[in-house]
Amino acid sequence: MSLSNTLIDLDHNATTRPSAEVIDAVARTMRDAYANPGSRHAAGRRARNALETARETIARILDAEPDEVIFTSGGTEASNLALFGFASGPTGTIALPPAEHPATEETVRVLQSRGWQRTVLPVDTDGRIVQDALPSLSWDAIRLATCLLAHNETGVIQDTEPLAQLCAEHRVPLHIDAVQAVGKIPVSFRQLQATTMAVGAHKFHGPRGIGALLLRRGARLVPLQYGGHQEQGNRPGTETVALAVGMATALEQWDRERQQRTERMRVLRDRLEAALTEQCSPVVINGSREHRLPNTLNIAFPGCDGEALLVALDLANVCCSMGSACASGSSEPAPVLVAMQKPPEVYRASLRFSVGIDNTEAEIDEAVRRISEVVNRQRQTA
């Protein structure tokens, strides 16, 4: 079968296609457990049972207790709930690395407008937190800390243990955004020693519109919304039972297939990286080669313009994204690459490719043909 005109999706960090098993589970739950899980009758109890079973499944796979799982509309709401919830009292300092996900960055900007200060957790040229710098921070002023477990743009995985230990020592709540990590690598809420952790289902072939905030047992935060006692009073509103079941189904599916999925994505990612390195030289791989998600490749093509590459690849039916925190077409440099001290000729020529379990080797090879054609043509006309 020819792939010459086929759309090739290499943007799986943006979202993933819900699996057939997930779609079936959502449809079945909407049909069979449609009632309000708060209702005190047989239909309500059926819905409640489906919801709590989903909660237990998610807790088991993420190494948490069921009562630590708060369902939200997704990862963005989960991070908002954690950060605003812990910052509801007197102002102070919030510590975080540069160039976090917009769900965090925009929240922190609002907190700064309310009097909070920001202190930066420095990162090295690989995009990882400089651990030696952590003890010298002004911990007496820090009242909240947060970081991505795996960066959405570079795929770089952080070692959060030293930060978690310092936060515990100074009694500082630690929020971890694990949205890009869960469903790609094993994640243990207990081992992370975080106070809260954000998860989003659509990153691992679950439905959109559902996620979770894991809140360590005994910790308390102020809710963002009011109007009901659902989710232990942390998130009011009638729970979306079908989507919760879909999320649990997707995570359970990943848990069963984790080794095969990880190996498959790594093989495809490495095939893409090796071929682009050979056919589009010179290239620069952004971020740690050792500590990164198995599916993510952030790569620069010096001599090219990233915006022009993105447009040309879209016309060539290759889905990817800019190495930027903003997908709106802004020409501003990617903050994470600037923080990693990349020169302009690198950060202005960077793209993110993220493979998925549905990609094939034939798709990768065809994508390489199209990408190299676009890159080399742009270099010739520059």
C-alpha positions as CSV (number, residue, x, y, z in Angstrom):
1,M,0.0,0.0,0.0
2,S,1.4,3.4,-1.0
3,L,1.8,6.0,1.7
4,S,2.6,8.8,-0.8
5,N,-0.5,10.9,0.2
6,T,-1.3,9.5,3.6
7,L,-1.5,11.7,6.7
8,I,1.3,10.7,9.0
9,D,0.7,11.7,12.7
10,L,4.0,12.4,14.5
11,D,2.4,14.7,17.1
12,H,1.3,12.2,19.8
13,N,2.4,14.5,22.6
14,A,-0.4,16.8,21.6
15,T,-3.0,14.1,21.9
16,T,-3.6,10.4,21.0
17,R,-6.5,8.6,19.3
18,P,-8.8,6.9,21.8
19,S,-8.4,3.1,21.5
20,A,-11.2,0.9,20.3
21,E,-11.4,-0.7,23.8
22,V,-11.7,2.8,25.4
23,I,-14.5,3.9,22.9
24,D,-16.4,0.7,23.6
25,A,-16.0,1.1,27.4
26,V,-17.3,4.7,27.3
27,A,-20.2,3.8,25.1
28,R,-21.1,0.9,27.3
29,T,-21.0,2.9,30.4
30,M,-23.1,5.7,29.0
31,R,-25.7,3.1,28.1
32,D,-25.6,0.9,31.2
33,A,-24.4,3.3,34.0
34,Y,-25.9,6.6,32.9
35,A,-27.4,7.6,36.2
36,N,-26.0,10.2,38.6
37,P,-23.5,8.4,40.9
38,G,-24.8,10.5,43.8
39,S,-28.3,9.2,43.5
40,R,-29.5,6.9,46.3
41,H,-31.2,4.2,44.1
42,A,-30.2,1.2,42.1
43,A,-29.3,3.1,39.0
44,G,-27.2,5.6,40.9
45,R,-25.4,2.8,42.8
46,R,-24.6,1.1,39.4
47,A,-23.0,4.4,38.3
48,R,-21.2,4.8,41.6
49,N,-19.8,1.4,41.4
50,A,-18.5,2.0,37.8
51,L,-16.9,5.3,39.0
52,E,-15.3,3.8,42.1
53,T,-14.0,0.8,40.2
54,A,-12.3,3.2,37.7
55,R,-10.8,5.2,40.6
56,E,-9.4,2.0,42.1
57,T,-7.9,0.9,38.8
58,I,-6.2,4.3,38.3
59,A,-4.9,4.3,41.9
60,R,-3.5,0.8,41.6
61,I,-1.6,1.5,38.5
62,L,-0.2,4.8,39.7
63,D,0.7,3.4,43.2
64,A,-1.8,5.6,45.1
65,E,-4.8,5.1,47.3
66,P,-8.3,5.3,45.7
67,D,-9.2,8.2,48.0
68,E,-6.2,10.1,46.7
69,V,-7.6,10.3,43.2
70,I,-9.7,13.4,42.3
71,F,-11.3,13.3,38.9
72,T,-11.0,16.5,36.9
73,S,-11.6,17.6,33.3
74,G,-8.0,17.0,32.4
75,G,-4.4,17.8,33.3
76,T,-4.8,21.6,33.0
77,E,-7.6,21.7,35.6
78,A,-5.6,19.4,37.8
79,S,-2.6,21.6,37.9
80,N,-4.7,24.7,38.3
81,L,-6.5,23.1,41.2
82,A,-3.3,22.1,42.9
83,L,-1.4,25.4,42.5
84,F,-4.3,27.8,43.2
85,G,-5.5,25.5,46.0
86,F,-2.1,25.6,47.8
87,A,-1.6,29.3,47.1
88,S,-4.9,30.4,48.7
89,G,-3.4,31.7,51.9
90,P,-0.7,34.4,52.4
91,T,1.7,35.1,49.5
92,G,5.2,33.7,49.3
93,T,7.6,32.3,46.8
94,I,6.9,29.5,44.3
95,A,9.8,27.5,43.0
96,L,9.8,25.9,39.5
97,P,12.0,25.4,36.5
98,P,11.9,27.7,33.5
99,A,9.5,27.0,30.6
100,E,7.0,24.7,32.3
101,H,3.7,23.7,30.6
102,P,1.3,26.7,30.0
103,A,-1.1,25.2,32.6
104,T,1.6,26.0,35.1
105,E,3.2,29.1,33.6
106,E,-0.1,30.9,33.2
107,T,-1.2,30.0,36.7
108,V,2.1,31.3,38.1
109,R,1.7,34.5,36.2
110,V,-1.7,35.0,37.9
111,L,-0.2,34.2,41.3
112,Q,2.6,36.8,40.6
113,S,-0.1,39.4,39.9
114,R,-1.5,38.6,43.4
115,G,1.9,39.2,45.1
116,W,3.6,35.8,44.8
117,Q,7.3,35.7,43.9
118,R,8.9,33.2,41.5
119,T,12.3,31.6,42.0
120,V,13.8,29.5,39.2
121,L,15.1,26.0,39.6
122,P,18.0,26.1,37.1
123,V,18.3,23.5,34.4
124,D,21.5,22.4,32.5
125,T,22.0,22.2,28.8
126,D,20.2,18.8,28.7
127,G,17.1,20.4,30.3
128,R,17.5,18.7,33.7
129,I,17.3,20.4,37.0
130,V,20.7,21.3,38.4
131,Q,20.5,19.3,41.7
132,D,23.5,21.0,43.3
133,A,21.7,24.4,43.2
134,L,18.6,23.2,45.1
135,P,19.9,23.4,48.7
136,S,21.1,27.0,48.3
137,L,17.6,28.3,47.4
138,S,15.8,30.5,49.9
139,W,13.7,27.8,51.4
140,D,12.5,30.0,54.3
141,A,10.5,32.0,51.7
142,I,9.4,29.1,49.4
143,R,5.8,28.1,50.1
144,L,5.1,26.0,47.0
145,A,7.1,24.1,44.4
146,T,6.2,22.5,41.1
147,C,7.8,20.8,38.0
148,L,7.1,18.7,35.0
149,L,8.0,15.0,35.4
150,A,8.5,14.7,31.7
151,H,8.7,17.9,29.5
152,N,6.0,18.1,26.9
153,E,8.4,19.7,24.3
154,T,11.7,17.9,24.8
155,G,10.5,14.7,26.5
156,V,13.3,15.2,29.1
157,I,12.5,13.3,32.3
158,Q,13.4,14.9,35.6
159,D,14.9,13.3,38.7
160,T,12.5,14.8,41.2
161,E,13.7,13.0,44.3
162,P,16.1,15.6,45.6
163,L,13.5,18.3,45.1
164,A,10.9,16.2,46.9
165,Q,13.2,15.6,49.8
166,L,13.9,19.3,50.3
167,C,10.2,20.1,50.0
168,A,9.5,17.5,52.7
169,E,12.2,18.8,54.9
170,H,10.9,22.4,54.7
171,R,7.2,21.4,54.7
172,V,6.6,22.8,51.2
173,P,3.8,21.3,49.1
174,L,5.2,19.8,45.8
175,H,3.1,19.5,42.7
176,I,4.2,17.4,39.8
177,D,2.8,17.6,36.4
178,A,3.0,14.1,35.1
179,V,0.6,14.5,32.2
180,Q,3.2,13.6,29.5
181,A,4.7,10.9,31.6
182,V,1.8,8.7,32.7
183,G,1.0,6.2,30.0
184,K,4.5,6.4,28.5
185,I,6.7,5.5,31.5
186,P,6.0,3.9,34.9
187,V,4.9,6.5,37.4
188,S,4.6,5.8,41.2
189,F,2.8,8.6,43.1
190,R,4.1,7.1,46.3
191,Q,7.7,7.0,45.2
192,L,7.6,10.5,43.8
193,Q,6.8,11.8,47.4
194,A,4.8,14.6,45.8
195,T,1.8,16.3,47.5
196,T,-0.1,16.4,44.3
197,M,0.2,15.0,40.7
198,A,-1.6,15.9,37.5
199,V,-2.7,13.3,34.9
200,G,-4.6,13.7,31.6
201,A,-6.3,10.7,29.9
202,H,-6.0,11.9,26.3
203,K,-2.2,11.6,26.4
204,F,-2.4,7.8,26.6
205,H,-5.3,6.9,24.3
206,G,-8.0,7.8,26.7
207,P,-10.9,10.2,26.1
208,R,-10.5,14.0,26.2
209,G,-12.3,15.8,29.0
210,I,-11.1,13.7,31.9
211,G,-8.0,13.7,34.0
212,A,-7.1,13.5,37.7
213,L,-5.3,15.2,40.5
214,L,-3.7,12.9,42.9
215,L,-3.8,14.4,46.3
216,R,-1.7,12.8,49.0
217,R,-3.8,11.5,51.9
218,G,-3.9,14.0,54.7
219,A,-3.0,17.0,52.5
220,R,-5.6,19.8,52.1
221,L,-6.2,22.4,49.4
222,V,-8.8,25.0,48.8
223,P,-11.2,24.1,45.9
224,L,-11.5,26.4,42.9
225,Q,-15.3,25.8,42.5
226,Y,-18.2,25.4,44.8
227,G,-21.6,23.8,44.5
228,G,-21.4,20.2,45.6
229,H,-19.6,17.7,47.8
230,Q,-18.3,15.5,44.9
231,E,-14.7,14.3,45.0
232,Q,-14.5,14.8,48.7
233,G,-15.4,18.4,48.3
234,N,-12.4,19.1,46.1
235,R,-14.1,19.3,42.8
236,P,-17.9,19.9,42.7
237,G,-20.1,18.8,39.8
238,T,-21.7,15.5,38.8
239,E,-18.9,13.1,37.9
240,T,-18.5,12.1,34.3
241,V,-18.6,8.4,34.9
242,A,-18.2,7.2,31.3
243,L,-15.1,9.3,30.8
244,A,-13.6,8.1,34.1
245,V,-14.2,4.5,33.0
246,G,-12.6,5.4,29.7
247,M,-9.6,6.8,31.4
248,A,-9.2,3.7,33.6
249,T,-9.6,1.4,30.6
250,A,-6.8,3.3,28.7
251,L,-4.4,3.2,31.7
252,E,-5.1,-0.5,32.3
253,Q,-4.5,-1.2,28.6
254,W,-1.2,0.6,28.8
255,D,-0.3,-1.3,32.0
256,R,-0.9,-4.6,30.3
257,E,1.2,-3.6,27.3
258,R,3.8,-1.3,28.8
259,Q,6.9,-3.2,27.8
260,Q,5.8,-3.8,24.2
261,R,4.6,-0.2,23.8
262,T,7.8,1.3,25.3
263,E,10.0,-0.8,23.1
264,R,7.9,-0.1,20.0
265,M,7.9,3.6,20.5
266,R,11.6,3.7,21.2
267,V,12.5,1.7,18.1
268,L,10.3,4.0,16.0
269,R,11.7,7.2,17.6
270,D,15.3,6.0,17.2
271,R,14.7,5.0,13.5
272,L,13.3,8.5,12.9
273,E,16.3,10.2,14.7
274,A,18.9,8.1,12.9
275,A,17.4,8.6,9.4
276,L,17.0,12.4,9.9
277,T,20.5,12.6,11.2
278,E,21.8,10.9,8.1
279,Q,19.7,12.6,5.5
280,C,19.3,16.1,7.0
281,S,22.7,16.7,8.5
282,P,23.6,18.9,10.2
283,V,21.0,18.4,13.0
284,V,21.0,19.0,16.7
285,I,19.1,16.8,19.2
286,N,17.6,18.9,22.0
287,G,17.5,17.5,25.5
288,S,19.0,14.6,27.3
289,R,19.5,11.5,25.1
290,E,19.5,9.2,28.2
291,H,16.7,10.7,30.3
292,R,13.7,11.2,27.9
293,L,10.4,9.8,26.9
294,P,10.7,6.8,24.6
295,N,8.5,8.5,21.9
296,T,9.8,12.1,21.8
297,L,12.4,13.7,19.5
298,N,13.1,17.4,19.6
299,I,15.4,18.1,16.8
300,A,16.8,21.3,15.1
301,F,17.7,21.7,11.5
302,P,20.2,24.6,11.5
303,G,19.9,26.8,8.4
304,C,16.1,26.4,8.4
305,D,13.2,28.4,9.9
306,G,11.0,26.3,12.2
307,E,7.8,28.2,11.3
308,A,8.4,27.6,7.6
309,L,9.2,24.0,8.2
310,L,6.0,23.5,10.2
311,V,3.9,25.0,7.4
312,A,5.7,23.0,4.7
313,L,5.3,19.7,6.6
314,D,1.7,20.4,7.2
315,L,1.3,20.7,3.4
316,A,3.3,17.5,3.1
317,N,0.8,15.7,5.4
318,V,3.2,15.3,8.3
319,C,1.8,16.2,11.7
320,C,4.4,17.7,14.1
321,S,4.8,20.8,16.2
322,M,7.2,23.6,16.9
323,G,9.7,23.4,19.7
324,S,7.7,26.1,21.4
325,A,5.4,26.5,24.4
326,C,2.9,28.2,22.1
327,A,1.1,26.6,19.2
328,S,-0.6,29.8,18.1
329,G,1.9,30.6,15.4
330,S,4.1,32.9,17.6
331,S,7.6,33.3,16.4
332,E,9.0,33.7,19.9
333,P,11.8,31.3,20.7
334,A,10.9,28.2,22.8
335,P,11.6,29.2,26.4
336,V,12.7,25.7,27.3
337,L,15.4,25.7,24.5
338,V,16.5,29.2,25.6
339,A,16.8,28.0,29.2
340,M,19.0,25.1,27.9
341,Q,21.3,27.8,26.4
342,K,20.6,26.8,22.8
343,P,21.8,29.3,20.3
344,P,19.3,31.1,18.0
345,E,20.2,29.0,15.0
346,V,19.1,26.0,17.0
347,Y,16.0,27.1,18.8
348,R,14.6,28.9,15.7
349,A,15.0,25.7,13.7
350,S,13.6,23.1,16.1
351,L,10.6,20.8,15.7
352,R,9.1,18.2,18.0
353,F,8.2,14.8,16.6
354,S,6.4,12.4,18.9
355,V,5.6,8.9,17.7
356,G,2.7,6.7,18.9
357,I,1.9,3.0,19.1
358,D,-0.1,3.2,15.9
359,N,2.8,4.4,13.8
360,T,4.6,1.9,11.5
361,E,8.1,1.6,10.3
362,A,6.8,2.3,6.8
363,E,5.3,5.6,8.0
364,I,8.5,6.6,9.7
365,D,10.5,5.9,6.5
366,E,8.0,7.9,4.4
367,A,8.0,10.7,7.0
368,V,11.8,10.9,6.8
369,R,11.5,11.2,3.0
370,R,9.1,14.1,3.2
371,I,10.9,15.8,6.0
372,S,14.3,15.6,4.4
373,E,12.9,16.9,1.1
374,V,11.4,19.9,2.9
375,V,14.5,20.6,5.0
376,N,16.9,20.3,2.0
377,R,14.7,22.4,-0.2
378,Q,14.5,25.2,2.4
379,R,18.3,25.1,2.9
380,Q,18.9,25.5,-0.8
381,T,16.6,28.5,-1.1
382,A,17.8,30.2,2.1
